[in-house]
Amino acid sequence: MTLVHIVVILVVVGLVMWLINTYIPMAAPIKSLLNIVVFVVILIWLLQTFGLIGPIPGLKIPALS
């Protein structure tokens, strides 16, 4: 996976999160929880993509390549 693919994925995820946060009405705690969950998943995916951590047993994050 190239750096361009990673940046495009991050931009798309950021745009989708911005659209959800802006246009879908939901309670503030739910919105915060959604943002935290997406951040953690993206962080784990990035760390695995760059080889800084190995696979986590029981956690399935599909490869996007």
Backbone torsions as a table, in degrees:
resi	resn	phi	psi	omega
1	MET	NA	129.3	-177.7
2	THR	-86.7	165.8	179.4
3	LEU	-63.5	-32.4	178.3
4	VAL	-63.7	-42.5	178.4
5	HIS	-62.2	-42.1	-179.9
6	ILE	-63.0	-44.4	179.3
7	VAL	-64.5	-41.4	179.1
8	VAL	-62.5	-43.3	178.9
9	ILE	-62.4	-43.5	179.3
10	LEU	-63.9	-39.2	178.5
11	VAL	-65.8	-43.4	-180.0
12	VAL	-64.2	-45.3	178.4
13	VAL	-62.5	-42.1	177.4
14	GLY	-62.4	-41.7	178.9
15	LEU	-65.5	-43.2	178.5
16	VAL	-63.2	-42.6	179.0
17	MET	-64.7	-39.7	178.0
18	TRP	-63.1	-43.1	178.7
19	LEU	-62.5	-43.3	178.7
20	ILE	-63.1	-47.0	-178.5
21	ASN	-65.8	-30.2	-176.3
22	THR	-86.3	-43.3	-167.6
23	TYR	-109.0	-10.0	178.4
24	ILE	-105.9	115.0	-179.1
25	PRO	-73.5	128.7	176.0
26	MET	-156.3	161.1	-179.0
27	ALA	-63.6	147.9	-177.6
28	ALA	-58.1	-42.4	179.2
29	PRO	-63.6	-36.2	178.8
30	ILE	-68.0	-41.4	179.1
31	LYS	-62.8	-42.1	178.2
32	SER	-64.4	-43.1	179.3
33	LEU	-62.9	-42.5	177.5
34	LEU	-60.3	-44.8	179.6
35	ASN	-62.9	-41.1	-179.9
36	ILE	-66.6	-43.8	-179.7
37	VAL	-62.9	-44.9	179.6
38	VAL	-64.0	-41.1	178.8
39	PHE	-61.0	-46.1	-178.6
40	VAL	-64.6	-43.1	179.2
41	VAL	-63.0	-44.0	178.6
42	ILE	-64.8	-40.4	178.9
43	LEU	-63.0	-46.1	178.1
44	ILE	-62.6	-43.1	179.3
45	TRP	-61.2	-44.2	179.1
46	LEU	-63.6	-44.5	179.6
47	LEU	-62.4	-38.6	177.0
48	GLN	-71.0	-37.1	-179.9
49	THR	-63.6	-41.1	-179.9
50	PHE	-85.6	0.8	175.2
51	GLY	77.7	18.4	-179.9
52	LEU	-81.1	-24.9	172.9
53	ILE	-135.0	154.1	178.4
54	GLY	-88.5	-175.1	177.5
55	PRO	-63.7	144.6	178.7
56	ILE	-98.8	120.8	-178.7
57	PRO	-59.2	132.2	178.0
58	GLY	86.2	-4.7	-179.7
59	LEU	-114.8	116.5	-178.3
60	LYS	-105.8	107.9	171.9
61	ILE	-116.0	111.2	-174.0
62	PRO	-68.3	147.0	174.2
63	ALA	-73.0	140.4	-176.3
64	LEU	-100.2	15.8	-178.8
65	SER	-98.9	NA	NA
